[in-house]
Amino acid sequence: MVDPQPFFCQSLAAALSEVPAVEVVGWATDEIEAGRIAEQRSPEVILTEVELSTGSGISLCRRVGDGVRTVVLTRHHEGDVLLDAVAAGAVGCLSHQIDVRKLGSMVERAAEGRFVIVDERLHEALRRASLARVSVTPESEPSALLAHLTPREAEVLRLLASGLDNRAIAKRLQLSAHTARTHVGNILRKLGVHSRADAARIALSEERADADTHVLQIRGPELGNP
């Protein structure tokens, strides 16, 4: 299991130890350490939060690939991260609202190769996921678009609007450069824009940037690389 809070990892490990079919082989708070444990211990299932102390659970899904089944276990609503998790290769998406005993059964199902999500929360998860992918029109309200950002993406947007590049954002938030770039790409997609300058202007219009931030846009060819 992977989560930025050691206490949560220890508590969940203790709780899952009461589930006969589940054995916890290790836990970590960051993406790199989680990848190392996965390589050494070869777990059948990884439970990971999206936002880690360093790196991200989405990036971890890509890192371990098909070698281990990864389930996102998040403090967010499943629908807010569902499509990103699936695109990265996750075999399930669960929220902290789940009961530990039910979580144990979901881990067993994931180990069997079955996609896991709580049935009672599926409709709302799909509704939220579809809203996050709603096509953007010129009349779209910036505040509505910003509402689709995760807390981490909102933090990245604030730094982006302050003029920081991906490397500087990664250093400030203790992320990998790849993870910072992924967050920026997700932000541009959710806001329906094609450049960092456009994203920064939306942040400024909704007071999501530092007060002394100014954006200068120089017209030129779009490079298509966030």
Secondary structure, 3 states (H helix, E strand, C coil): CECCCHHHHHHHHHHHCCCCCCCCCCCECCHHHHHHHHHHHCCCEEEECCECCCCEHHHHHHHHHHHCEEEEEECCCHHHHHHHHHHHCCCEEEECCCCHHHHHHHHHHHHCCCCECCHHHHHHHHHHHHHHCCCCCCCCCHHHHHCCCCHHHHHHHHHHHCCCCHHHHHHHHCCCHHHHHHHHHHHHHHHCCCCHHHHHHHHHHCCCCCCCCCCCCCCCCCCCCC
